[in-house]
Amino acid sequence: MDMLGISVTEWVGYLASFVLLVSFTMKDVTKLRIVNSVGCALFVVYGIMLDTSWPVVITNGSIMLINAYYLFLKKG
């Protein structure tokens, strides 16, 4: 399935890149980690859509776990 000649897989990759870039413009570290985690989750989906690109899935899944650690377990 293509939209504007671009596959859904590519759209997910572009969206993931955009969300990740937006996260780095944030000054509040908590918001940065939340938005960054959304971008990483999209990259995990993208990696799976690429017939499971393990480097993409493992890297972004790991970053999500690090963000979760700092958001939920390492408060204050």
N, C-alpha and C positions, 0 to 999 in steps of 0.2 A: 504494500500500500504506500503510495507516494502522495505527498502534499507539496505542490509547487515544485515538483521534480526532486524532492528531497525525501528520503525514506523516514519512516517513523523512528527507526533506530538512530539516525543522524539527528533528528529533532530532539530526542531525549538527550543525546550527547551535547548538543548546543545549549539546551536548557540547563543541563547540569553545569556546564562551563560558566554560563551567565550567573547562575545562583552562587556558584563558588566565588566568582569575581566580586559580586555584590557583597558577599560576606566580609571580604577584606577591606571594604570601605567603612565598616562599622567601628565606632569608637568603644562602644560597650562590649566587653569581652563575652558576656553571657549571650547577648544577641548574636554576636559573631559566631560563637560555637553552635547556636541553634540553627542559624541560616547555613553555616558551613556543613552541618550534619545533613540538612536537607539536600544540599548539593552533592554530598558524598553518597547519600542514598540513591539519588538519581544516577550517579556514576556507577553504583553497584548494579542497578537495573540495566544501564547501558552496557556494562561489561557482560552481563548475562545474555542480553540481546545479541551480542557479538559472538554467539556460540560459546559463551563462557570464556571470556578473556581473563584468565586468573590474575595476571598482574593488576588489572584495573579493579577487579573485585576485591582482592586481598588488601591492596593499598587503601582503597576508600573505605572498606569495612573496618580496617584497623584505625583509621582516622576517626570514624564514627565512634568506635569504642573508647578512644582517648577523649573525645569530646564528652561522651556520656560520663566517663569517670570524673572529669572536672566539673560537669554540670550537676551531677547527682551524688557523688560520693565524697568529693573533695571540696565541700562548701566551706567558705570563710577561711 
